Amino acid sequence: MIQYDHPVKVYYKDVDQMGIVYYSRYFEYFEEARTELLNSIGLDVTSIENQGIQLPVIESHCEYSKGAKFEQDLIIKTTILDIPKARLKIDYNVYKDHSNELLVKGYTVHAFMNQSGRAIRIPDLVLNTIQDNM
């Protein structure tokens, strides 16, 4: 398992009229957390793309238990549980502060594509780095 804790502060731009984080913002938080998780294991997005590899999101899911609020500090626990075969699944759990209060959970699934937009097998660069960090 690979895990990264990504801190997020909720700003006014993130909330609706009720002061609750607007539902689509969580996918933006997921993207931030995913980028930092990959960076933490040596797979920064620029290096991946320079190798001609793209990781488009092909599936996303989010379950909302309790809304985060304006000015709260959040922790996005981002996890890769399995060594990918054809697809990479990344899980996200959003907690209030450093507490155990789970607010939101979700996941994204990513394919591997070349610059022409064709699906490819998991590149050795990605596979080896994930295996080395499990």
Secondary structure as a PSIPRED ss2 file (coil, helix, strand):
# PSIPRED VFORMAT (PSIPRED V4.0)

   1 M C   1.000  0.000  0.000
   2 I E   0.000  0.000  1.000
   3 Q E   0.000  0.000  1.000
   4 Y E   0.000  0.000  1.000
   5 D E   0.000  0.000  1.000
   6 H E   0.000  0.000  1.000
   7 P E   0.000  0.000  1.000
   8 V E   0.000  0.000  1.000
   9 K E   0.000  0.000  1.000
  10 V C   1.000  0.000  0.000
  11 Y C   1.000  0.000  0.000
  12 Y H   0.000  1.000  0.000
  13 K H   0.000  1.000  0.000
  14 D H   0.000  1.000  0.000
  15 V E   0.000  0.000  1.000
  16 D C   1.000  0.000  0.000
  17 Q C   1.000  0.000  0.000
  18 M C   1.000  0.000  0.000
  19 G C   1.000  0.000  0.000
  20 I E   0.000  0.000  1.000
  21 V E   0.000  0.000  1.000
  22 Y C   1.000  0.000  0.000
  23 Y C   1.000  0.000  0.000
  24 S C   1.000  0.000  0.000
  25 R H   0.000  1.000  0.000
  26 Y H   0.000  1.000  0.000
  27 F H   0.000  1.000  0.000
  28 E H   0.000  1.000  0.000
  29 Y H   0.000  1.000  0.000
  30 F H   0.000  1.000  0.000
  31 E H   0.000  1.000  0.000
  32 E H   0.000  1.000  0.000
  33 A H   0.000  1.000  0.000
  34 R H   0.000  1.000  0.000
  35 T H   0.000  1.000  0.000
  36 E H   0.000  1.000  0.000
  37 L H   0.000  1.000  0.000
  38 L H   0.000  1.000  0.000
  39 N H   0.000  1.000  0.000
  40 S H   0.000  1.000  0.000
  41 I C   1.000  0.000  0.000
  42 G C   1.000  0.000  0.000
  43 L C   1.000  0.000  0.000
  44 D C   1.000  0.000  0.000
  45 V H   0.000  1.000  0.000
  46 T H   0.000  1.000  0.000
  47 S H   0.000  1.000  0.000
  48 I H   0.000  1.000  0.000
  49 E H   0.000  1.000  0.000
  50 N H   0.000  1.000  0.000
  51 Q C   1.000  0.000  0.000
  52 G C   1.000  0.000  0.000
  53 I C   1.000  0.000  0.000
  54 Q E   0.000  0.000  1.000
  55 L C   1.000  0.000  0.000
  56 P C   1.000  0.000  0.000
  57 V E   0.000  0.000  1.000
  58 I E   0.000  0.000  1.000
  59 E E   0.000  0.000  1.000
  60 S E   0.000  0.000  1.000
  61 H E   0.000  0.000  1.000
  62 C E   0.000  0.000  1.000
  63 E E   0.000  0.000  1.000
  64 Y E   0.000  0.000  1.000
  65 S C   1.000  0.000  0.000
  66 K C   1.000  0.000  0.000
  67 G C   1.000  0.000  0.000
  68 A C   1.000  0.000  0.000
  69 K E   0.000  0.000  1.000
  70 F C   1.000  0.000  0.000
  71 E C   1.000  0.000  0.000
  72 Q C   1.000  0.000  0.000
  73 D E   0.000  0.000  1.000
  74 L E   0.000  0.000  1.000
  75 I E   0.000  0.000  1.000
  76 I E   0.000  0.000  1.000
  77 K E   0.000  0.000  1.000
  78 T E   0.000  0.000  1.000
  79 T E   0.000  0.000  1.000
  80 I E   0.000  0.000  1.000
  81 L C   1.000  0.000  0.000
  82 D C   1.000  0.000  0.000
  83 I C   1.000  0.000  0.000
  84 P C   1.000  0.000  0.000
  85 K C   1.000  0.000  0.000
  86 A C   1.000  0.000  0.000
  87 R E   0.000  0.000  1.000
  88 L E   0.000  0.000  1.000
  89 K E   0.000  0.000  1.000
  90 I E   0.000  0.000  1.000
  91 D E   0.000  0.000  1.000
  92 Y E   0.000  0.000  1.000
  93 N E   0.000  0.000  1.000
  94 V E   0.000  0.000  1.000
  95 Y E   0.000  0.000  1.000
  96 K E   0.000  0.000  1.000
  97 D C   1.000  0.000  0.000
  98 H C   1.000  0.000  0.000
  99 S C   1.000  0.000  0.000
 100 N C   1.000  0.000  0.000
 101 E C   1.000  0.000  0.000
 102 L E   0.000  0.000  1.000
 103 L E   0.000  0.000  1.000
 104 V E   0.000  0.000  1.000
 105 K E   0.000  0.000  1.000
 106 G E   0.000  0.000  1.000
 107 Y E   0.000  0.000  1.000
 108 T E   0.000  0.000  1.000
 109 V E   0.000  0.000  1.000
 110 H E   0.000  0.000  1.000
 111 A E   0.000  0.000  1.000
 112 F C   1.000  0.000  0.000
 113 M E   0.000  0.000  1.000
 114 N C   1.000  0.000  0.000
 115 Q C   1.000  0.000  0.000
 116 S C   1.000  0.000  0.000
 117 G C   1.000  0.000  0.000
 118 R C   1.000  0.000  0.000
 119 A E   0.000  0.000  1.000
 120 I C   1.000  0.000  0.000
 121 R C   1.000  0.000  0.000
 122 I C   1.000  0.000  0.000
 123 P C   1.000  0.000  0.000
 124 D H   0.000  1.000  0.000
 125 L H   0.000  1.000  0.000
 126 V H   0.000  1.000  0.000
 127 L H   0.000  1.000  0.000
 128 N H   0.000  1.000  0.000
 129 T H   0.000  1.000  0.000
 130 I H   0.000  1.000  0.000
 131 Q H   0.000  1.000  0.000
 132 D H   0.000  1.000  0.000
 133 N H   0.000  1.000  0.000
 134 M C   1.000  0.000  0.000
